[in-house]
């Protein structure tokens, strides 16, 4: 962790360590784990959790923005594939809507 680094980063596990995921687990199992004090960012640096954000407008580290854009695009493809599978519990139109939202987030992260 570099004390000179004042950038806002993205957690490298951008799709797995969200507060929403934590809240779902807490409400399901009545357990809430502590948030980590530091995380590995999308750029590879170890940074304080407080210096990360999932909002594209807040992230100032360019490599982290690129990482988040790639991760959201990858998840959008996975979502579309899941919606197209025979016997999927996610209707194709809902999967398409989710994929579109993820692509919009990817676009916002990439600055396009």
Residue pairs with C-beta under 8 A, 6 or more apart in sequence:
1 38
1 45
1 46
1 47
1 48
2 45
5 45
5 47
5 51
7 51
7 60
7 61
7 64
8 51
8 52
8 53
8 58
8 59
8 60
8 61
9 41
9 42
9 43
9 45
9 47
9 51
9 52
9 53
9 59
9 61
9 64
10 41
10 42
10 52
10 53
10 54
10 59
10 61
10 64
10 65
10 67
10 68
10 109
11 17
11 39
11 40
11 41
11 42
11 49
11 52
11 54
12 39
12 40
12 41
12 42
12 44
12 67
13 39
13 40
14 42
14 54
14 67
14 68
14 71
14 72
15 71
15 72
15 75
17 39
18 54
22 32
22 33
22 35
25 31
25 32
25 33
26 32
35 49
36 49
37 48
37 49
38 46
38 47
38 48
38 49
39 46
39 47
39 49
39 52
40 46
41 47
41 52
41 61
41 64
42 61
42 63
42 64
42 65
42 66
42 67
42 68
42 71
43 61
43 63
43 64
43 67
44 63
53 59
56 65
56 68
56 105
56 108
56 109
57 108
59 65
59 68
59 109
65 109
65 110
65 111
66 109
66 110
68 105
68 106
68 109
69 106
69 107
69 109
69 110
70 106
72 102
72 103
72 105
72 106
72 109
73 102
73 103
73 106
75 102
76 98
76 99
76 100
76 102
76 103
76 106
77 99
79 90
79 95
79 98
79 99
79 102
80 95
80 96
80 99
82 88
82 90
82 95
83 90
83 91
83 92
83 93
83 94
83 95
83 96
83 99
84 92
84 95
88 95
90 98
